[in-house]
Amino acid sequence: MRHLPTRTTRRRVVGALATALLCTTAGLTAPEALAAPFPTAAPSSPALADGLALTPPMGFNNWNSTHCRAEFNESMVKGIADLFVAKGLKDAGYRYVNLDDCWARPSRDADGKLVPDPARFPNGIKAVADYIHAKGLKLGIYTSAGTKTCDSVGFPGALGHEYSDARQFADWGVDYLKYDNCNNQGVDAKQRYTTMRDALKATGRPIVYSLCEWGENKPWEWASDVGHLWRTTGDINDSWGSMLSILKQNLPLAPYAGPGHWNDPDMLEVGNGGMTDTEYRSHFSMWSVMAAPLLIGSDLRKASPATFDILDNKAVIAVDQDPLGKQGTVLSSEGGRWVVAKEMKDGSRTVALFNESGSAQHIATTAAAVGLPAAHGYTLRDLWQHRSYNTAGAISATVPAHGTVLVRVSTDRHWAKNPPAVELGLDSSPLVEAAKPVALTSAVTDLGRTPARRVSVALSGPTGWEVAAASPTTAGTLRTGHSLRTKWRVTAPEGTAAGSYDLTLKATYRSPTGIRTGSVLPLTMSVVVAPPSGDSYLGDLPWLSTTNGFGPVERNTSNGESAAGDGHPITLGGVVYAKGLGAHAPSAVEYYTGTRCRTVTADVGVDDEKGANGTVAFEIWADGKKVASTGVLTNAMPAQPVSADVTGAQVVRLVVTDGGDGVDSDHADWANARLTC
């Protein structure tokens, strides 16, 4: 990765875990990922046994929203504390207001003590701690288990100063320490982190201890008696690709989490603007199912109402904070359709139906499969809709692209008072060419133990679109497992620009007791343009979708990791290319080919700008089938030619994986990438 002011440049994603679960490169899960031998027994209870972090810590950390910019200061920190109280976040369980890197001066004083930056914190850290404590909140601070911290300025780290620094933190009133991994001089990680544990303990002050060595030394195997939580991955960034990669690394580690010792997949990005609200709900849902620390990473002074709605969803927070302390486990993940179930202290199960793909998918499991005992009926509580239903045992939904349906299912004996759960679905490709009708089929299916009555369904599209039913849209009664299937004819107007458009499928029905219930499924259809005949550079064609490890995929430049357009000329082995795609693993770029094209060709490799760093692998997929791959390529290799026969495919996907050793400097170029139609 290019040297940025952020610390993502030096934190590696754990290669072994990325290999184990970095799958679905074309919406398909690698069989070896599901067959991997997950740990079956949790380690013994942590020797710390100090009563701290019995549920995952909740709070705020400034890094994701401010990095080391001047806006990180005393005023901001106090403002966040004020908002915790004013917006009800304190009542929801958020307690820690944590400072990250850059709070100190670059040098210690003459006595070797840390000195707060007088520009950022003119009244010192203790004054900030006193302000935060007065609001019933707690203060966190940051340093590194090295000679310097991770920012390029090089603020003093704690290596060799552990007892002195811990004493200062305690005297200031610090309640939480994030201990990073930069400039560690090669000293054994367990030794460095254990020394700080002992130093914190010697202060006599209860301080939650967060190990942040990025999962490099598998802390889940040894740190349960060292710290209260440990990072399992490299740094997150505010993108779907980053969040997804980190999620997949953390999921297999469920056996190692529990009260007082938690897997930490890094802080929340909710509200920072790089993902949609649907994606942020998935982020928050999956972190909660994984019993992850919930540390807000956005500047709440600028947050939207939608951001507060996500962060303040107390039903979802209760999943994260359940005192049993179980991390959710993966039941299935085929085709990017994830089912993750979490056992709760009251005997219920929270189930996440998570769709990592770019189009709506049907995802299903059962009460028995998630570990509930046999019962005539179950209560199913939708934690985002805040509605309860009854189900005969099916736990099923059509989940929007990048969405998560999060439900809590129990053997509540009063299940019959709730209306039956109903699933809405739509069978079809989400692709349509302007002025060409496409046939769709909707389904309204009763999942409940009781029948759905007076059922009706409607499909609506954007203004100007023609949407007409070609079969009945009503049914008198639907029994358990039965469906109302309706055929539709949808036409986008002539001249409709390529892009994504929203449609809505809506059903209404009544329960046997007369309760009127509605269900809505938001859908997205993509208006596509057939590619031209002959050869076209892919860097010049519209794509259907992209995901990328850092920053956006770039057209005709290398990847710059941050904003669009920040890349450099594509360069492989000293050769500069005017055309191509600049990506960063893990990455996927989809194109509509409309069954009209024959071949994809490119010269591929790691961009020269990364020097000796970077290992990647390139793949080409056609309608969900891998049709070409390079194997692992390094920066030391010259550009490699790759080509694939994509005859008859409707969608072609270009994929880059991390080569199996984690995401670090993986600038992957599709130089001279061409499509022949």
C-alpha positions as CSV (number, residue, x, y, z in Angstrom):
1,M,0.0,0.0,0.0
2,R,1.1,3.5,-0.7
3,H,2.5,5.5,2.2
4,L,-0.5,7.4,3.6
5,P,-1.0,9.5,6.7
6,T,-3.3,6.7,7.9
7,R,-1.8,3.7,9.7
8,T,-3.3,1.3,7.1
9,T,0.1,1.3,5.4
10,R,1.8,-0.9,7.9
11,R,-0.9,-3.2,9.3
12,R,-1.1,-6.5,7.7
13,V,-4.2,-8.6,7.3
14,V,-3.6,-12.1,8.6
15,G,-2.7,-14.2,5.6
16,A,-3.8,-17.6,6.9
17,L,-7.2,-16.4,7.9
18,A,-7.6,-14.4,4.7
19,T,-6.9,-17.6,2.7
20,A,-9.3,-19.6,4.8
21,L,-12.3,-17.3,4.4
22,L,-11.5,-14.9,1.6
23,C,-13.8,-16.6,-0.8
24,T,-16.8,-15.9,-2.9
25,T,-14.6,-14.2,-5.5
26,A,-17.5,-14.8,-7.9
27,G,-20.2,-15.3,-5.4
28,L,-19.0,-18.9,-4.6
29,T,-17.5,-20.1,-1.4
30,A,-14.4,-22.2,-1.7
31,P,-15.1,-25.7,-0.5
32,E,-11.9,-25.8,1.5
33,A,-13.0,-22.7,3.4
34,L,-16.0,-24.4,4.8
35,A,-14.1,-27.6,5.4
36,A,-11.3,-25.9,7.3
37,P,-10.8,-27.4,10.8
38,F,-12.2,-24.7,13.1
39,P,-11.2,-24.8,16.8
40,T,-13.8,-26.9,18.6
41,A,-13.0,-26.0,22.2
42,A,-12.7,-22.6,23.8
43,P,-9.6,-21.8,25.8
44,S,-9.8,-21.7,29.6
45,S,-11.2,-18.6,31.4
46,P,-8.7,-15.7,31.3
47,A,-6.3,-15.6,34.2
48,L,-6.9,-11.8,34.5
49,A,-10.3,-12.6,36.2
50,D,-10.6,-8.9,37.2
51,G,-14.2,-8.4,36.4
52,L,-13.5,-6.0,33.5
53,A,-14.9,-6.3,30.0
54,L,-17.4,-9.0,30.9
55,T,-19.3,-7.9,27.8
56,P,-17.5,-6.4,24.7
57,P,-16.4,-2.8,25.3
58,M,-18.6,-0.1,23.8
59,G,-17.6,3.5,23.1
60,F,-15.8,5.8,20.6
61,N,-12.4,6.1,19.1
62,N,-11.4,9.1,16.9
63,W,-9.0,7.5,14.5
64,N,-11.3,6.4,11.7
65,S,-12.8,9.8,11.3
66,T,-9.9,12.2,12.1
67,H,-6.6,10.2,11.8
68,C,-3.9,12.7,13.0
69,R,-5.6,15.8,11.6
70,A,-5.9,19.0,13.8
71,E,-9.6,18.4,14.4
72,F,-8.7,15.7,16.9
73,N,-8.5,17.8,20.1
74,E,-9.9,18.4,23.5
75,S,-13.0,20.1,22.1
76,M,-13.9,17.2,19.9
77,V,-13.4,14.7,22.7
78,K,-15.6,16.6,25.0
79,G,-18.1,17.1,22.3
80,I,-18.4,13.3,21.8
81,A,-18.9,12.8,25.5
82,D,-21.7,15.4,25.4
83,L,-23.4,13.6,22.5
84,F,-23.1,10.3,24.3
85,V,-25.4,11.7,27.0
86,A,-27.6,14.0,24.8
87,K,-28.3,11.3,22.2
88,G,-28.9,8.4,24.5
89,L,-25.8,6.5,23.5
90,K,-24.6,6.3,27.1
91,D,-28.0,4.8,28.1
92,A,-27.6,2.3,25.2
93,G,-24.3,1.1,26.7
94,Y,-21.5,3.2,25.1
95,R,-19.1,4.1,27.9
96,Y,-15.5,4.6,26.6
97,V,-14.4,7.8,24.9
98,N,-11.0,6.8,23.6
99,L,-8.0,8.9,22.3
100,D,-5.9,7.3,19.5
101,D,-2.5,8.3,18.2
102,C,-1.2,11.9,18.1
103,W,-2.4,13.0,21.5
104,A,1.2,13.4,22.8
105,R,4.2,15.6,21.9
106,P,6.8,13.9,19.7
107,S,9.3,13.8,22.6
108,R,9.3,12.9,26.3
109,D,10.2,15.5,28.9
110,A,13.6,15.6,30.7
111,D,12.3,13.0,33.2
112,G,11.2,10.6,30.5
113,K,7.5,11.4,31.0
114,L,4.9,11.6,28.2
115,V,3.7,15.1,27.5
116,P,0.2,15.8,26.0
117,D,0.2,18.0,22.9
118,P,-0.5,21.5,24.3
119,A,-2.2,22.6,21.0
120,R,-4.6,19.6,21.1
121,F,-5.0,19.2,24.8
122,P,-4.1,22.6,26.4
123,N,-5.5,21.5,29.8
124,G,-3.9,18.1,29.8
125,I,-5.3,14.6,29.7
126,K,-6.4,14.5,33.4
127,A,-8.7,17.5,32.8
128,V,-10.3,15.6,29.9
129,A,-10.6,12.5,32.0
130,D,-12.3,14.5,34.8
131,Y,-14.8,16.0,32.3
132,I,-15.6,12.6,30.9
133,H,-15.9,10.9,34.3
134,A,-18.2,13.6,35.5
135,K,-20.7,12.5,32.8
136,G,-20.5,8.9,34.0
137,L,-18.2,7.8,31.1
138,K,-14.7,6.4,30.9
139,L,-11.5,7.6,29.1
140,G,-9.3,5.5,26.9
141,I,-5.8,6.3,25.6
142,Y,-3.4,4.9,23.0
143,T,0.3,4.0,22.7
144,S,2.4,1.4,21.0
145,A,4.4,-1.6,22.2
146,G,7.4,-0.1,20.4
147,T,9.9,2.8,20.6
148,K,7.5,5.0,18.6
149,T,3.8,4.9,17.8
150,C,2.4,4.2,14.3
151,D,2.0,7.7,12.9
152,S,4.8,8.9,10.7
153,V,5.7,11.8,13.1
154,G,6.9,9.1,15.5
155,F,5.3,9.9,18.9
156,P,6.9,8.1,21.8
157,G,6.0,4.5,22.3
158,A,6.0,2.6,25.6
159,L,8.7,-0.1,24.9
160,G,11.1,0.2,27.8
161,H,8.8,2.7,29.6
162,E,5.9,0.4,30.4
163,Y,5.8,1.0,34.2
164,S,6.3,4.7,34.0
165,D,3.7,5.2,31.2
166,A,1.2,2.9,32.9
167,R,1.6,5.0,36.1
168,Q,1.0,8.2,34.2
169,F,-2.1,6.8,32.6
170,A,-3.5,5.7,35.9
171,D,-2.7,9.0,37.5
172,W,-4.6,10.8,34.7
173,G,-7.6,8.6,35.3
174,V,-7.4,6.4,32.2
175,D,-9.8,3.5,32.0
176,Y,-8.8,1.8,28.7
177,L,-5.5,1.3,26.9
178,K,-5.2,0.5,23.2
179,Y,-1.6,-0.9,22.8
180,D,-0.4,-0.9,19.2
181,N,2.4,-2.8,17.4
182,C,4.6,-0.4,15.5
183,N,8.4,0.1,15.8
184,N,8.6,-3.0,18.1
185,Q,12.3,-3.6,17.4
186,G,11.6,-7.3,16.8
187,V,10.9,-8.0,20.5
188,D,8.7,-11.0,21.1
189,A,5.0,-9.9,21.0
190,K,3.9,-12.0,24.0
191,Q,6.8,-10.5,26.0
192,R,6.0,-6.9,25.1
193,Y,2.2,-7.2,25.7
194,T,2.7,-9.2,29.0
195,T,5.0,-6.5,30.3
196,M,2.4,-3.9,29.8
197,R,-0.2,-6.1,31.4
198,D,1.9,-6.3,34.5
199,A,2.6,-2.6,34.5
200,L,-1.1,-1.8,34.3
201,K,-1.8,-4.2,37.1
202,A,0.9,-2.6,39.3
203,T,-0.9,0.7,39.1
204,G,-3.9,-0.7,41.0
205,R,-6.3,1.0,38.7
206,P,-8.8,-1.1,36.7
207,I,-7.9,-0.5,33.1
208,V,-9.3,-2.4,30.1
209,Y,-6.4,-3.6,28.1
210,S,-6.7,-3.8,24.3
211,L,-3.9,-5.6,22.4
212,C,-3.5,-4.3,18.8
213,E,-0.9,-6.4,17.2
214,W,-3.1,-7.0,14.1
215,G,-3.4,-10.7,14.6
216,E,0.2,-11.3,13.4
217,N,1.1,-13.6,16.3
218,K,-2.3,-15.3,16.7
219,P,-3.1,-13.6,20.1
220,W,-6.3,-15.6,20.4
221,E,-4.1,-18.5,21.2
222,W,-2.2,-16.9,24.1
223,A,-3.7,-13.6,25.1
224,S,-6.7,-14.5,27.2
225,D,-4.6,-14.1,30.4
226,V,-2.8,-11.0,29.0
227,G,-5.5,-8.6,27.7
228,H,-9.3,-8.2,27.6
229,L,-9.5,-8.0,23.8
230,W,-7.1,-8.5,20.9
231,R,-7.1,-7.3,17.3
232,T,-7.5,-10.2,14.9
233,T,-6.9,-8.3,11.7
234,G,-5.2,-5.3,10.1
235,D,-6.9,-1.9,10.1
236,I,-10.4,-1.6,8.7
237,N,-11.2,1.2,6.2
238,D,-14.5,2.7,5.2
239,S,-15.3,0.4,2.3
240,W,-17.4,-2.6,1.7
241,G,-14.4,-4.7,0.6
242,S,-12.4,-3.9,3.7
243,M,-15.3,-4.6,6.1
244,L,-16.1,-7.9,4.3
245,S,-12.5,-9.1,4.3
246,I,-12.1,-8.4,8.1
247,L,-15.5,-10.0,8.8
248,K,-14.3,-13.2,7.1
249,Q,-11.1,-13.3,9.0
250,N,-12.8,-12.9,12.4
251,L,-15.7,-15.3,12.0
252,P,-13.7,-18.6,12.4
253,L,-12.3,-17.4,15.8
254,A,-15.6,-17.8,17.7
255,P,-14.3,-20.4,20.1
256,Y,-11.7,-18.0,21.5
257,A,-14.2,-15.3,22.6
258,G,-16.0,-15.0,25.9
259,P,-16.5,-12.8,28.9
260,G,-13.3,-10.8,29.6
261,H,-11.5,-11.9,26.5
262,W,-12.8,-10.8,23.1
263,N,-11.8,-11.1,19.4
264,D,-11.5,-7.5,18.1
265,P,-12.1,-7.1,14.3
266,D,-11.4,-3.3,14.6
267,M,-13.6,-0.3,15.1
268,L,-16.8,0.7,13.4
269,E,-17.0,2.7,10.3
270,V,-20.7,3.4,10.5
271,G,-21.4,7.0,9.4
272,N,-18.1,7.8,7.8
273,G,-19.6,7.9,4.3
274,G,-17.8,5.2,2.4
275,M,-20.7,2.7,2.5
276,T,-24.4,2.8,2.1
277,D,-26.8,2.7,5.1
278,T,-27.7,-0.9,4.1
279,E,-24.0,-1.8,4.2
280,Y,-23.5,0.0,7.6
281,R,-26.5,-2.0,9.0
282,S,-24.7,-5.2,7.9
283,H,-21.5,-3.9,9.5
284,F,-23.2,-3.2,12.8
285,S,-25.3,-6.4,12.7
286,M,-22.3,-8.7,12.0
287,W,-20.1,-7.0,14.6
288,S,-22.8,-7.6,17.1
289,V,-23.4,-11.2,16.2
290,M,-19.6,-11.7,16.5
291,A,-19.7,-10.2,20.1
292,A,-17.1,-7.6,18.9
293,P,-16.2,-4.4,20.7
294,L,-18.5,-1.7,19.4
295,L,-16.3,1.4,19.1
296,I,-17.8,4.2,17.1
297,G,-15.4,5.5,14.5
298,S,-17.3,8.4,13.1
299,D,-17.5,12.0,14.3
300,L,-20.9,12.1,16.0
301,R,-21.0,15.9,15.7
302,K,-21.5,15.5,12.0
303,A,-23.6,12.2,12.1
304,S,-26.9,11.8,10.2
305,P,-30.1,10.6,11.8
306,A,-29.6,7.3,10.0
307,T,-26.2,6.9,11.6
308,F,-27.7,7.4,15.1
309,D,-30.5,5.0,14.3
310,I,-28.0,2.3,13.5
311,L,-25.7,2.9,16.4
312,D,-28.6,3.3,18.9
313,N,-30.5,0.1,17.9
314,K,-30.8,-1.3,21.4
315,A,-32.1,-4.7,20.2
316,V,-29.0,-5.2,18.1
317,I,-26.7,-3.9,20.9
318,A,-28.4,-6.4,23.3
319,V,-27.1,-9.2,20.9
320,D,-23.6,-7.9,21.2
321,Q,-23.8,-7.4,25.0
322,D,-25.5,-10.7,25.8
323,P,-23.9,-11.9,29.1
324,L,-23.4,-15.4,27.9
325,G,-20.6,-14.0,25.8
326,K,-20.9,-16.4,22.8
327,Q,-19.5,-15.2,19.4
328,G,-21.8,-16.2,16.5
329,T,-20.7,-19.2,14.4
330,V,-21.0,-19.8,10.7
331,L,-23.6,-22.4,9.7
332,S,-23.3,-21.9,5.9
333,S,-21.9,-19.4,3.4
334,E,-22.4,-20.9,-0.1
335,G,-22.8,-18.4,-2.9
336,G,-22.2,-15.4,-0.6
337,R,-25.4,-16.4,1.4
338,W,-24.2,-16.4,5.0
339,V,-26.1,-17.8,8.0
340,V,-24.4,-17.0,11.3
341,A,-26.1,-18.0,14.6
342,K,-25.4,-16.8,18.1
343,E,-26.5,-18.6,21.2
344,M,-28.1,-16.2,23.8
345,K,-28.3,-16.5,27.6
346,D,-32.1,-16.8,27.6
347,G,-31.9,-19.9,25.3
348,S,-32.9,-18.0,22.1
349,R,-30.8,-17.7,19.0
350,T,-29.9,-14.6,17.1
351,V,-29.5,-15.4,13.4
352,A,-27.9,-13.2,10.8
353,L,-28.9,-13.8,7.2
354,F,-26.1,-11.9,5.5
355,N,-25.9,-11.3,1.7
356,E,-22.4,-10.4,0.5
357,S,-23.4,-10.4,-3.2
358,G,-24.4,-7.5,-5.4
359,S,-28.0,-8.7,-5.9
360,A,-30.9,-9.8,-3.7
361,Q,-30.6,-13.5,-2.6
362,H,-32.9,-16.0,-0.8
363,I,-31.1,-17.1,2.4
364,A,-32.7,-19.7,4.6
365,T,-32.1,-21.9,7.7
366,T,-34.3,-23.6,10.3
367,A,-34.9,-23.4,14.0
368,A,-33.4,-26.8,14.4
369,A,-30.3,-25.9,12.4
370,V,-29.5,-23.0,14.7
371,G,-29.9,-25.2,17.8
372,L,-33.4,-24.6,19.1
373,P,-35.4,-27.5,20.4
374,A,-38.5,-28.9,18.6
375,A,-41.6,-26.8,19.1
376,H,-45.0,-26.5,17.4
377,G,-44.2,-22.8,16.7
378,Y,-41.6,-20.1,17.3
379,T,-41.5,-16.4,17.8
380,L,-39.3,-14.6,15.4
381,R,-38.3,-11.0,16.2
382,D,-36.9,-8.9,13.4
383,L,-34.3,-6.6,15.1
384,W,-34.3,-3.9,12.4
385,Q,-38.0,-3.8,11.6
386,H,-38.8,-4.2,15.4
387,R,-41.7,-6.6,14.6
388,S,-42.5,-10.0,15.9
389,Y,-43.9,-12.9,13.8
390,N,-44.6,-16.6,14.3
391,T,-42.8,-19.3,12.2
392,A,-43.3,-23.0,11.9
393,G,-39.5,-23.3,12.0
394,A,-38.4,-21.7,8.8
395,I,-36.0,-18.8,9.2
396,S,-35.9,-17.3,5.7
397,A,-35.7,-14.0,3.8
398,T,-34.9,-12.6,0.5
399,V,-32.0,-10.3,1.5
400,P,-31.1,-7.2,-0.5
401,A,-27.7,-6.8,-2.0
402,H,-25.1,-6.3,0.8
403,G,-27.9,-6.5,3.4
404,T,-28.5,-8.4,6.6
405,V,-31.7,-9.6,8.0
406,L,-31.1,-10.0,11.8
407,V,-33.7,-12.0,13.8
408,R,-34.0,-13.4,17.3
409,V,-35.8,-16.7,17.4
410,S,-37.2,-18.3,20.5
411,T,-39.5,-21.1,21.7
412,D,-41.9,-18.5,23.2
413,R,-45.1,-20.3,24.1
414,H,-47.1,-17.2,23.1
415,W,-46.0,-17.4,19.4
416,A,-49.5,-17.7,18.1
417,K,-50.3,-14.1,19.2
418,N,-48.0,-12.9,16.4
419,P,-48.9,-12.7,12.7
420,P,-47.2,-15.3,10.5
421,A,-43.9,-14.5,9.0
422,V,-44.0,-14.0,5.2
423,E,-41.1,-13.9,2.8
424,L,-41.1,-11.8,-0.3
425,G,-39.0,-12.8,-3.2
426,L,-38.3,-12.0,-6.9
427,D,-37.0,-14.5,-9.4
428,S,-35.1,-13.0,-12.3
429,S,-31.9,-11.4,-13.4
430,P,-31.6,-7.8,-12.0
431,L,-30.4,-6.6,-15.4
432,V,-32.5,-4.8,-18.0
433,E,-31.7,-3.0,-21.2
434,A,-33.7,0.2,-21.9
435,A,-36.9,-0.3,-24.0
436,K,-36.6,-4.1,-23.8
437,P,-39.3,-5.8,-21.6
438,V,-38.0,-8.2,-18.9
439,A,-40.2,-10.9,-17.3
440,L,-40.1,-11.1,-13.5
441,T,-41.9,-13.5,-11.0
442,S,-42.6,-12.5,-7.4
443,A,-43.4,-14.9,-4.6
444,V,-45.2,-14.2,-1.3
445,T,-44.6,-17.3,0.9
446,D,-46.1,-18.0,4.3
447,L,-43.4,-19.2,6.7
448,G,-45.7,-19.1,9.7
449,R,-47.5,-21.8,11.6
450,T,-50.7,-19.9,11.1
451,P,-52.2,-19.0,7.6
452,A,-51.9,-15.6,6.0
453,R,-55.2,-14.3,4.7
454,R,-56.4,-11.7,2.2
455,V,-52.9,-11.6,0.7
456,S,-52.1,-9.0,-2.0
457,V,-48.8,-8.0,-3.7
458,A,-47.7,-4.9,-5.7
459,L,-44.5,-4.1,-7.6
460,S,-43.6,-0.5,-8.3
461,G,-40.7,1.0,-10.3
462,P,-39.3,4.5,-11.0
463,T,-41.3,7.2,-12.6
464,G,-41.8,6.4,-16.3
465,W,-41.2,2.7,-16.0
466,E,-43.9,0.3,-17.2
467,V,-44.7,-2.3,-14.5
468,A,-47.7,-4.6,-15.3
469,A,-48.9,-7.8,-13.6
470,A,-49.4,-10.7,-16.0
471,S,-51.0,-13.1,-13.4
472,P,-53.1,-12.7,-10.2
473,T,-51.8,-10.4,-7.4
474,T,-54.1,-11.6,-4.6
475,A,-54.9,-14.8,-2.7
476,G,-57.6,-15.5,-0.2
477,T,-55.4,-17.7,2.1
478,L,-51.9,-19.0,2.1
479,R,-51.1,-22.0,4.3
480,T,-47.7,-22.8,5.8
481,G,-45.1,-23.2,3.0
482,H,-47.5,-22.0,0.2
483,S,-46.8,-19.1,-2.1
484,L,-48.6,-16.5,-4.2
485,R,-46.6,-16.3,-7.4
486,T,-47.2,-13.4,-9.7
487,K,-45.7,-12.7,-13.1
488,W,-44.7,-9.2,-14.0
489,R,-43.5,-7.4,-17.2
490,V,-41.1,-4.5,-16.5
491,T,-39.8,-2.1,-19.1
492,A,-37.4,0.8,-18.6
493,P,-38.1,3.7,-20.9
494,E,-36.2,4.3,-24.1
495,G,-33.1,6.3,-23.4
496,T,-32.8,5.4,-19.7
497,A,-29.2,5.9,-18.7
498,A,-27.1,3.0,-17.4
499,G,-27.1,2.6,-13.7
500,S,-29.0,1.3,-10.7
501,Y,-32.7,1.9,-10.1
502,D,-34.9,1.1,-7.2
503,L,-38.0,-1.0,-7.3
504,T,-40.3,-2.0,-4.4
505,L,-42.1,-5.2,-3.9
506,K,-44.8,-4.9,-1.3
507,A,-47.3,-7.4,0.2
508,T,-50.1,-7.0,2.7
509,Y,-52.0,-9.7,4.5
510,R,-54.0,-10.5,7.7
511,S,-53.3,-12.9,10.5
512,P,-56.1,-15.3,11.7
513,T,-56.8,-12.8,14.5
514,G,-57.3,-10.0,11.9
515,I,-54.0,-8.2,12.5
516,R,-53.1,-6.4,9.2
517,T,-49.5,-6.7,8.3
518,G,-47.3,-5.4,5.6
519,S,-44.0,-6.5,4.2
520,V,-41.7,-4.6,1.9
521,L,-38.7,-5.8,-0.1
522,P,-36.5,-3.0,-1.7
523,L,-35.0,-4.2,-4.9
524,T,-32.4,-2.8,-7.3
525,M,-32.3,-3.3,-11.0
526,S,-29.5,-2.3,-13.2
527,V,-30.1,-0.7,-16.6
528,V,-27.3,-1.9,-18.8
529,V,-25.9,-1.1,-22.2
530,A,-24.8,-3.8,-24.5
531,P,-21.1,-3.5,-25.2
532,P,-20.1,-2.4,-28.7
533,S,-18.8,-4.8,-31.4
534,G,-15.1,-5.2,-31.8
535,D,-12.4,-4.5,-29.2
536,S,-13.0,-2.2,-26.2
537,Y,-10.8,-1.2,-23.3
538,L,-12.4,-2.2,-20.1
539,G,-11.1,1.0,-18.5
540,D,-13.4,2.9,-20.9
541,L,-16.6,0.8,-20.4
542,P,-19.2,1.2,-17.7
543,W,-19.1,-1.5,-15.1
544,L,-22.0,-3.0,-13.1
545,S,-20.3,-3.0,-9.7
546,T,-16.9,-2.9,-8.0
547,T,-15.5,-3.8,-4.6
548,N,-11.9,-2.9,-3.7
549,G,-9.6,-3.4,-0.7
550,F,-8.6,0.2,-0.4
551,G,-10.1,3.2,-2.2
552,P,-12.1,2.8,-5.5
553,V,-11.0,0.8,-8.5
554,E,-9.4,3.3,-10.9
555,R,-9.8,3.7,-14.6
556,N,-6.6,3.8,-16.6
557,T,-4.4,4.5,-13.5
558,S,-3.0,2.5,-10.6
559,N,-4.9,2.3,-7.3
560,G,-4.3,5.3,-5.0
561,E,-6.0,3.8,-1.9
562,S,-8.1,6.9,-1.1
563,A,-10.2,9.2,-3.3
564,A,-11.1,8.5,-6.9
565,G,-8.5,9.8,-9.3
566,D,-5.5,9.6,-6.9
567,G,-3.6,6.9,-8.8
568,H,-0.5,7.0,-10.9
569,P,0.2,5.7,-14.5
570,I,-0.1,1.9,-14.6
571,T,3.4,0.6,-14.6
572,L,4.5,-3.1,-14.8
573,G,8.1,-4.2,-15.1
574,G,9.1,-0.7,-16.2
575,V,6.4,-0.6,-19.0
576,V,3.9,2.2,-18.7
577,Y,0.3,1.4,-19.9
578,A,-2.2,4.1,-20.9
579,K,-5.2,1.8,-20.5
580,G,-6.3,-0.6,-17.8
581,L,-7.8,-0.9,-14.3
582,G,-6.0,-0.2,-11.1
583,A,-7.2,-2.3,-8.2
584,H,-6.2,-3.3,-4.6
585,A,-6.8,-6.8,-3.3
586,P,-9.4,-8.0,-2.5
587,S,-11.1,-6.7,-5.5
588,A,-13.9,-7.5,-8.0
589,V,-15.1,-5.6,-11.1
590,E,-18.3,-6.8,-12.9
591,Y,-19.2,-6.0,-16.5
592,Y,-22.4,-6.7,-18.4
593,T,-21.5,-8.6,-21.6
594,G,-25.1,-9.5,-22.6
595,T,-24.1,-12.9,-24.2
596,R,-22.5,-10.9,-27.1
597,C,-18.8,-11.1,-26.3
598,R,-16.1,-13.7,-26.8
599,T,-12.8,-12.9,-25.0
600,V,-11.2,-10.9,-22.2
601,T,-7.5,-10.3,-22.3
602,A,-5.0,-8.3,-20.2
603,D,-1.5,-8.0,-18.9
604,V,-1.5,-8.3,-15.1
605,G,0.8,-7.9,-12.2
606,V,1.7,-5.8,-9.1
607,D,2.3,-2.2,-9.9
608,D,6.0,-1.1,-9.8
609,E,5.1,1.7,-7.4
610,K,5.1,-0.9,-4.5
611,G,8.8,-1.8,-5.0
612,A,9.4,-5.3,-3.8
613,N,6.1,-5.6,-2.0
614,G,2.8,-7.1,-2.9
615,T,1.5,-10.6,-3.9
616,V,-1.8,-11.1,-5.7
617,A,-3.6,-13.5,-7.9
618,F,-5.9,-12.7,-10.8
619,E,-9.0,-14.5,-11.9
620,I,-11.7,-14.1,-14.6
621,W,-15.2,-15.4,-14.0
622,A,-18.1,-15.7,-16.5
623,D,-21.6,-16.1,-15.1
624,G,-20.3,-17.5,-11.8
625,K,-17.7,-19.9,-13.4
626,K,-14.0,-19.3,-13.1
627,V,-12.6,-19.4,-16.7
628,A,-9.0,-18.1,-16.1
629,S,-6.5,-17.6,-13.3
630,T,-2.9,-16.7,-13.0
631,G,-1.8,-18.2,-9.7
632,V,0.2,-16.0,-7.3
633,L,2.2,-13.1,-8.8
634,T,4.8,-11.0,-7.0
635,N,6.2,-7.6,-7.7
636,A,9.4,-9.3,-8.8
637,M,7.6,-10.9,-11.8
638,P,7.1,-9.2,-15.2
639,A,3.6,-8.6,-16.4
640,Q,1.8,-11.8,-17.1
641,P,-0.7,-12.2,-20.0
642,V,-4.1,-13.6,-19.1
643,S,-7.1,-14.3,-21.4
644,A,-10.4,-16.1,-21.1
645,D,-13.2,-17.3,-23.3
646,V,-16.4,-15.7,-22.1
647,T,-18.6,-16.6,-25.0
648,G,-22.3,-16.6,-24.1
649,A,-21.8,-15.0,-20.7
650,Q,-24.1,-12.3,-19.5
651,V,-21.8,-11.0,-16.7
652,V,-18.0,-11.1,-16.6
653,R,-16.2,-10.5,-13.3
654,L,-12.5,-9.6,-12.9
655,V,-11.2,-10.7,-9.4
656,V,-8.0,-10.1,-7.5
657,T,-7.2,-12.0,-4.3
658,D,-4.3,-11.4,-1.9
659,G,-2.2,-14.3,-3.0
660,G,-2.7,-16.0,0.4
661,D,-0.4,-13.9,2.5
662,G,-2.6,-11.1,3.6
663,V,-3.4,-7.7,2.2
664,D,-0.2,-5.5,2.1
665,S,0.9,-3.4,-0.8
666,D,-1.4,-5.4,-3.2
667,H,-1.7,-2.8,-6.0
668,A,-3.0,-5.0,-8.8
669,D,-3.1,-3.8,-12.4
670,W,-5.2,-5.1,-15.3
671,A,-3.1,-3.4,-17.9
672,N,-4.5,-3.1,-21.4
673,A,-7.6,-5.0,-20.3
674,R,-9.8,-5.5,-23.4
675,L,-13.1,-7.0,-24.2
676,T,-13.8,-8.5,-27.7
677,C,-17.5,-8.7,-28.8
